[in-house]
Amino acid sequence: MAEKVSLVTELDISLLRPEPLGSIITQSGDIDNRLKTLLDALKVPISPGALPASEKPGPEEDPFFCLLEDDSLITRISVSTDRLLEPGIKPSEAVIQIHVTTKQIEVYMGTIGLG
């Protein structure tokens, strides 16, 4: 993102999961592994094998956008967790809400409207 349009990103993440409070480390994977998976999903895939072969953008996804060019452009992450009370959710599933703030670090003629 910064290389192309000079933007960096701040993320505020709410992770809701169907587990008792305080068990984020002991149940269904720890928080750092969950965050790594999430951040990898928000960036442009680097290698052809980064996505399953069956996953291709649909006709309504043209152009196909990714939030991040690279996860090194994240300048701040805030994470809060809470219990998901929806019945019938598997312990490995979660609901994630992400508030994204982008900041322009350099202004160019072609990116002046992004500021």
N, C-alpha and C positions, 0 to 999 in steps of 0.2 A: 504494500500500500504506500509506504513512504517513498519507495523508489519510483513509483509511477505517478502518484498524485500528492505526495507529501502529507500523508495523514497517519496519525497514530491512533490507537484505540484504548479506551478504558472500559472495563466490563464489570457490571454489578450482577452477580449470579445468585438466584434463589434456587436451591436444590430441594425439592420435595420428594420424599421417599417413604414407602410404606413400612417403616421400621420404627421401633421405639426410639425416643430421643436419646442421644448419647451413644448410639450403637453404630455411628457412621464408620468407625474404624473397624469394627468386628464383623459387620454384616455386609455381604454383597460387594466386597472390594473397598479399599480405603479411599479417602477423599482425593489424595494426590493422583492415584491412578484414574479415578473418574474425571478429574479435571484435565489430565493429559489427553484422555480420549475425546473429551468435549472440545478442547482447543485444537486438536488435530482435525476434528470434523468441521471446524469453522474456517480452515485455511485452504488455499488452492492445493489440490493434490500434486505432489512433486513427481512421483513415478507412476507409470501406467498401471502398476499393480496395487496402487493405493486404494483403488475402488474395486469392488467385485465386477467381474466382466459383464454381469447382467445389469449393472447400474449405468444407465445413460440418461442424460437430460431428456425430458419429454418435450413434445412439440410446443407446449405452452411455456417452456423454460428456455426460450431462445431470445435474448442472450441468457446465459447461465452465469449467475453472480455468486461469488464467495465473499464472506465478510472480510477475510484477511488474505493478503498476499503471503504473509509469513507470520507465525506467532511471535516472532521477535519484535513485532510492532505493537504489542500490547504493553502499555506503560503502567497499568494499574489493574489489579483484580481484587474484587471484594466478593466473598462467598458467605452466604448464610444458608443454614439448613433447617428444615422443619419436617414435621411428620405429614405425610400424605394420607388423608383419611378416607379416600375413595375406596369402596370395597372391591374385592376381586383383582387387585393389582398384584402382580408377581413381585417377590422381594428384589428381583434383579431390575425392575423397571423404576423409572423416576420421571417426574415432571420438572422441567427446568425452565425458569423464566430468566431471560437475559436482557438487561438494559445496557445498551451500547452508546457510548459517547465517543465521537470522533473529534480529533483536534488536528487542525491544519498546522503544519510546522514550517512550511514555505508556501508562498503564494506565487503562482505563475498565471499568465494570461488565460490559459486553458482551464485553470482550476479555481479561478477567482470566485465562482459561485458556490464552491464547497465550504467556504469560510464562514 
